Amino acid sequence: MDGKKMVAAEEKHLIPLDKVNGYEVRPGFYGINGATALREGVNFTVSSLEAAGVELLLYHRGEKEPYAVLPFPKHYRIGSVYSMIVFGLDICDFEYAYRVDGPYAPENGLIFDKTKPLLDPYARAVTGQSVWGERPNQDHEYRARVVVNDFDWGDHVDPVRPIQDLIIYELHVRGFTRDASSGVTHPGTFAGIREKIPYLKDLGITAVELMPIFEFDETMGRREVNGRMLLDYWGYNPVSFFAPNTSYTAEKEFNREGDELKALIRELNASGIEVILDVVFNHTAEGNEKGPIFSFKGFDNRIYYMLTPGGWYYNFSGCGNTLNCNHPVVQQLILECLRYWTIEYHVDGFRFDLASILGRNEDGSPMNQPPLLKNLAEDPILRNVKLIAEAWDAGGLYQVGSFPAFTRWAEWNGKYRDDMRSFLKGDYWFAQAAASRLTGSLDLYTGQYKGYDSSINFLTCHDGFSLWDLYSYNGKHNEANGWNNSDGNDDNRSWNCGVEGETEDPDIRALRLQMMKNACVALMCSRGTPMFLAGDEFGDTRFGNNNPYCQDNEITWLDWRMTSAKTEILEYVKKLIAFRRKHPVLHQGRELYMFDSLSCGMPDVSIHGTQAWKADFSYYSRMLAVLLYGDYRKKDDGTADDSLYIIFNMYWESRSFDLPNLPGEKEWYPAIETYGNTFSEVPVPVRRKKRRRKPSLESQKKTIVPPRSIVVFVGR
């Protein structure tokens, strides 16, 4: 019996047993963490291993001092769990926090302060920072609200696609519609995204990945640079794991926090678009020894955080502290949190920021079989939920291809990004690496992985250059961040095509457009799951800033005017997405074996060079071709898919490529060429008296591929 049913079954028998400071109380439901509304009152449950006592604080909305302080009676504690039902409370009339008394010995990791109000680690809604960019007090004091979870999902049905069928679109809730050019009624909010769902449907993506939407503190690093206020805009600074960010809502949602987000998810799902949340369980906004104490530190500092023997904070996150993810208490919190978002919000997947931290032991050492990762992989509630790891951390642990996946986890494939960026701009020595990345990175994803299902392919994301900037800048330009351009990654593998930054030179602009098309074709024609950054489809720029985490302005806000100014690339991306979705040979079916396992005359996948059946992986090679044979994949109607021959000429001169002979009467038809604006609707050969329509090729033997371009042929 789950918590809600247990409460429903038992609460009708509840009667007060004690009085605390004028309020009728009784022991509560110890197995239900957080604050839960009952018919006659509210159940409060919280835990602290080393506390000497806990007080519940009740506040009127917006007031600094509590109107009631209710110490938990000593006999209301079982183990390290305190639970109390307070009768006669109306959830709309109060906010709450806790105070925890206990020993103070920082050298041992104990920093209890009985005067400090603390936020419930299981709070479903947080008040104290509901206006974007404003902090109501300097003490980092937060309050929690009790939430009514009665949102009407109607006949909602999750899309539930296999991960390889997704086309992921990473976006920032605020930045997506904050600019006036978005034309939405509620810019920078969940409601603003809802207004853009028709655009997302037309684009053809099948999943959105929302950058952090948990309650976070964007003001933590607030500073002024050249007259402009900078904030921790991205959201990787979590305050509460269970509560949605109230500054992302268009309307106040007192005691119904989350309804606007739920409405967004419901409508996205109804449009066939899954929702993936970018979650941050590697650290919190409490920072290091100099950081504030507002929740976890005050309850159980040396349980929730990794500490050195001297009581200092390990900093594998690069953000001051590191969550102690494999402690049983923290494991339970994370698991309950993900279950909550799955059940109450119908979330379809989670991307875990700096996920390698989730596999570290309490002393920071990597674990072979991390219990948290295994529990998440095998949890029955999370069975159909996508689990995606950013398989590295700030402590130097890089696990792409070695992350403890338990045949369940997928990964952001950082090697795909790096190898393909290098190959596409014509670097030496990357032809062989590119062949592996295009065919699903099976050199990485074997054994504990699920083959190409494990590879999330991307060339750009929130962290780094946008696609337009990738081919407009040789180096980063982060001066606006105020760190003398010292922040951000120096290994961008970018190319400005001859001029640094913006230019009106038509030849350079044409070359940049061609390079962007190359990147998009490569991404959509690679085995694995493609992901691209919001705005890349219409050439949005960040003006060369590859670390705009603090820029809440035109640097990160999407400029929707570009949908009209750069229509060529936008329409090209739409067609590419449709092309990928149309061809299951790119994303569905069994693993690739690279031999003729069906005895149909062709292997499922093969690698070629300028000569058919002869790949060139030499130092100087900038040419590559991949053949995906369609007979190994079935369309929705049960017929075999077309074959695809994808030719890459990353050299600066045209080159002649052989076309492999197809079995039987199949022929090659040109479909995509990035050199111009070719994107053909491939004709179906008409057979009449054993005569075939001639393909639109002068020869079925060879083709000339223009410089720095990709050509895709369809075989049928």
Secondary structure as GFF3:
##gff-version 3
##sequence-region A 1 716
A	DSSP	alpha_helix	3	10	.	.	.	ID=ss1
A	DSSP	three_ten_helix	11	13	.	.	.	ID=ss2
A	DSSP	beta_strand	18	20	.	.	.	ID=ss3
A	DSSP	beta_strand	23	27	.	.	.	ID=ss4
A	DSSP	beta_strand	34	37	.	.	.	ID=ss5
A	DSSP	beta_strand	41	47	.	.	.	ID=ss6
A	DSSP	beta_strand	53	59	.	.	.	ID=ss7
A	DSSP	beta_strand	68	71	.	.	.	ID=ss8
A	DSSP	three_ten_helix	74	76	.	.	.	ID=ss9
A	DSSP	beta_strand	77	78	.	.	.	ID=ss10
A	DSSP	beta_strand	81	87	.	.	.	ID=ss11
A	DSSP	three_ten_helix	91	93	.	.	.	ID=ss12
A	DSSP	beta_strand	95	105	.	.	.	ID=ss13
A	DSSP	three_ten_helix	106	108	.	.	.	ID=ss14
A	DSSP	beta_strand	110	118	.	.	.	ID=ss15
A	DSSP	beta_strand	125	127	.	.	.	ID=ss16
A	DSSP	beta_strand	143	145	.	.	.	ID=ss17
A	DSSP	three_ten_helix	163	165	.	.	.	ID=ss18
A	DSSP	beta_strand	168	171	.	.	.	ID=ss19
A	DSSP	alpha_helix	173	177	.	.	.	ID=ss20
A	DSSP	three_ten_helix	180	182	.	.	.	ID=ss21
A	DSSP	alpha_helix	190	195	.	.	.	ID=ss22
A	DSSP	alpha_helix	197	203	.	.	.	ID=ss23
A	DSSP	beta_strand	207	210	.	.	.	ID=ss24
A	DSSP	beta_strand	223	225	.	.	.	ID=ss25
A	DSSP	beta_strand	228	230	.	.	.	ID=ss26
A	DSSP	three_ten_helix	246	248	.	.	.	ID=ss27
A	DSSP	alpha_helix	259	270	.	.	.	ID=ss28
A	DSSP	beta_strand	274	279	.	.	.	ID=ss29
A	DSSP	alpha_helix	296	304	.	.	.	ID=ss30
A	DSSP	alpha_helix	328	345	.	.	.	ID=ss31
A	DSSP	beta_strand	349	352	.	.	.	ID=ss32
A	DSSP	three_ten_helix	355	359	.	.	.	ID=ss33
A	DSSP	alpha_helix	371	378	.	.	.	ID=ss34
A	DSSP	beta_strand	386	389	.	.	.	ID=ss35
A	DSSP	beta_strand	410	412	.	.	.	ID=ss36
A	DSSP	alpha_helix	414	424	.	.	.	ID=ss37
A	DSSP	alpha_helix	431	438	.	.	.	ID=ss38
A	DSSP	three_ten_helix	451	454	.	.	.	ID=ss39
A	DSSP	beta_strand	455	458	.	.	.	ID=ss40
A	DSSP	alpha_helix	467	470	.	.	.	ID=ss41
A	DSSP	three_ten_helix	479	481	.	.	.	ID=ss42
A	DSSP	alpha_helix	506	524	.	.	.	ID=ss43
A	DSSP	beta_strand	529	533	.	.	.	ID=ss44
A	DSSP	three_ten_helix	536	538	.	.	.	ID=ss45
A	DSSP	alpha_helix	562	565	.	.	.	ID=ss46
A	DSSP	alpha_helix	567	582	.	.	.	ID=ss47
A	DSSP	three_ten_helix	584	586	.	.	.	ID=ss48
A	DSSP	beta_strand	605	608	.	.	.	ID=ss49
A	DSSP	beta_strand	623	628	.	.	.	ID=ss50
A	DSSP	three_ten_helix	630	632	.	.	.	ID=ss51
A	DSSP	beta_strand	643	649	.	.	.	ID=ss52
A	DSSP	beta_strand	655	658	.	.	.	ID=ss53
A	DSSP	beta_strand	668	673	.	.	.	ID=ss54
A	DSSP	beta_strand	678	679	.	.	.	ID=ss55
A	DSSP	beta_strand	687	688	.	.	.	ID=ss56
A	DSSP	beta_strand	691	692	.	.	.	ID=ss57
A	DSSP	beta_strand	702	705	.	.	.	ID=ss58
A	DSSP	beta_strand	709	715	.	.	.	ID=ss59
###
